[in-house]
Amino acid sequence: MANAPKAPQGRPGGRQGHGYQRPGDLKGTIMRLVGYISQYKLLLLLVAACLVVSSLASVASSYLMKPIINNYIIPGNFSGLLKMCALLFGCFALSAGCSYTYSRIMVRISQKTVAKLRQDLFDKLQELPIGYFDTHQSGDLMSRFTNDIDTVSEMINSSFASVISNTLTFFCTVIMMLVLNWQLTLISFAFLAMMFMIVKVIGGKSRTNFRRQQAALGALNGYIEEMIDGQKVIKVFNHEQKSIREFAQLNTAYRDAATLAQTYAGSMMPAMGNLSRINYAVTCCVGGLLSIGGVFDVGSLGAYLLYVKQVSQPIGQISQQINVLLASMAGAERIFAVMDAKPETDEGKTVLVRVEKNGTALTETERRTGHWAWKRPDGELVELRGDVRFHDVTFGYTDEKTVLHNISLYAKPGQKIAFVGSTGAGKTTITNLINRFYDIQSGTITYDGIDVTEIAKDSLRRSLGVVLQDTHLFTGTIADNIRYGKLDATDEEIRAAAKLANADTFIRHLPQGYDTVITGDGGSLSQGERQLLAIARAAVSDPPVLILDEATSSIDTRTEKLIEEGMDSLMEERTVFVIAHRLSTVRNSQAIMVLEQGRIIERGDHDDLIAQRGKYYQLYTGQAELS
């Protein structure tokens, strides 16, 4: 977009309520996630009960080996053995049933939680000012809805319950090992210490390389997206081989990082498994000697050996979940960073209402009358006429750099005001201030004599029609996209707006006419056709003030001439602000403002400015060029 606003340095955002957290605040992130999950207290209580029962049943089933061997297998009590086997089967069934139950419940909790997170995140985006999106890439914001939300979902769905279950099982197993034989447990402790060391060393390297892998994957995906979007440019300049080489480098970097990450991650379980087997073998030998010496009975040895095999499993499973937990915390922190951003403020109390006119008297009504008025907080009605005035306005996107310097201008109802000047002169910035996309540092902007800061933003923007240089179409029918300017517009109003913008002819030649579905931001339409739809969208909203920001820049000269009459009809009896590089489109403006470096250096109508033989004269006669 010509004269697009320059993004402010740094990231906007701030403290928003008591939920605000500092970047990297792990405790704050955990507490906020717990706050979301704790909304399902009854389900969580049921999960906790199932976790405890499942872990205790699993540990108890191993302990049953002691009485089974000592009291039934060695004495040869077959009937008693069958009863104990039934009890053992019952413990296994209870543990499996509880595991299945809490897994199903956690799926429900996970999906409900992330659905709420996703909704809150989307709602928050609607509250953020335009300045926030100036400083954040859309792809990065999208990743918070996909990758970051998915990691949180995976953590709640599987890792959360798994870590608790395995931790509980581990401590219960260690306690039972100490109860059975504390001497043998010392041997197991030595191997457990080595296992924890492996988890710390290999797990740390694994996490480092997983981060490298994700960074390399992000770079690779970004490059692929960029190359797909730029295929025409690549082919025009024979850039295929260079892009192939650059992709190969990124692909190799991703392969190397992924190989290291998977190597470390894959070595964790074999290392743990081998230590577990060595621990089992050593315990068998020492336990056998103790049993022969009468220190340890055979049943206790059998149960203890089962615990030895079980004790390493929770450590391995927890270590596998650590990466998921850390990734989910990083994802949650990114989500909450958006939620903590400072929302767009709106102190305006004056609202836009429909009115009926009886001479000079105004009466508020719900009927469609075509007349609007500003309703002040005290109930006073001020007719909406489209009188816009700037009084000594100074503005900068950042405090360090001022974009507009002491701008004063007025647009009376029905006047056409044009802005010309080089890119970066401040033309688009002025129009952005009218609809309060940004707030000024000093001065005032009035609309029908009312300070725009006193007008509710949705009412202010409802009164303005905007046609931008960069059009955006939504997935839906042609009619739906035009109706975006006025959601309750009838089919007749949509067709009338399309005819006004001279879009009706090409629309009727589409396969389904106004019911033709467009996708991908209208990729099947030409740039000129997309621009015509944007003009029709502004026309159907029937605003008293119209802003045309390079509205015909993407339309060829022939098409531009075709819509001139429609544009003139659209601008009739409206206050219009026009930004254009083609000076032929602003000749009939009542006032033309020539801007340079944020200041109005010349003003007047076309003939006045030509007579002044200044900057406008140079531009119009070709002695200077608009950059």
Number of C-alpha atoms within 10 A of each C-alpha: 13 21 17 14 18 15 15 17 12 9 14 18 15 16 15 13 9 7 13 17 20 14 12 12 11 16 11 17 25 13 12 18 19 11 12 15 19 14 13 14 10 10 17 17 11 14 21 16 13 23 25 18 18 27 24 18 22 22 23 19 19 21 23 19 23 19 16 23 20 16 15 18 15 11 10 12 12 11 10 14 17 13 13 17 16 12 14 21 13 14 22 19 15 19 24 16 15 22 21 14 16 22 19 14 15 21 16 15 22 21 15 17 23 21 14 14 21 17 13 14 18 14 12 16 18 11 14 19 18 14 18 20 15 16 15 14 10 10 9 10 17 11 15 21 18 12 14 21 22 17 22 27 23 19 24 24 21 16 22 18 19 20 21 17 20 20 17 17 24 20 13 18 27 20 13 19 25 14 12 19 16 14 12 20 20 13 14 22 13 11 19 19 11 14 21 17 12 17 23 13 13 20 22 14 15 23 19 15 22 22 16 19 22 14 14 21 19 13 16 21 14 12 16 14 11 11 17 10 11 11 12 11 12 16 10 9 8 11 12 14 10 11 15 12 11 13 16 13 13 18 17 14 18 20 15 16 22 20 15 18 21 16 14 20 21 14 15 21 18 12 16 22 17 11 17 22 15 13 21 19 14 15 20 18 11 14 24 17 13 16 16 12 10 10 12 16 18 21 21 23 23 20 23 29 20 19 21 23 14 19 22 23 18 21 21 20 16 19 21 19 18 17 21 19 20 16 21 23 23 17 23 23 25 21 23 23 18 21 25 20 21 18 20 16 11 13 10 18 16 26 18 23 19 20 24 18 14 8 6 6 10 18 13 15 13 9 10 10 11 10 18 25 23 24 21 17 12 8 9 12 21 18 20 21 20 24 20 22 21 20 15 15 20 20 24 20 20 14 11 9 10 14 21 25 17 15 18 16 16 15 20 17 18 18 21 24 24 27 26 25 26 17 18 19 22 27 32 23 22 20 20 17 17 21 21 20 16 18 17 17 15 13 14 18 24 18 21 18 12 18 15 22 20 18 24 17 22 13 17 21 18 18 20 20 23 24 23 21 19 16 19 14 21 16 13 15 18 22 22 23 23 29 22 17 23 19 12 10 16 13 13 9 17 26 19 17 26 27 17 23 28 24 25 20 11 12 21 13 10 14 10 12 16 21 15 15 18 18 13 10 14 19 11 11 13 12 16 18 19 22 26 29 26 27 31 30 26 26 30 26 24 20 22 23 27 24 27 21 24 21 22 25 20 19 18 12 10 8 15 19 12 14 20 16 14 21 18 12 14 22 22 14 16 21 24 28 25 25 29 22 22 14 16 9 16 21 14 14 19 16 23 26 23 23 24 19 17 23 19 23 14 17 18 17 17 20 11 15 20 17 10 14 13 13 20 27 18 13 18 18 12 10 10 12 13 13 9
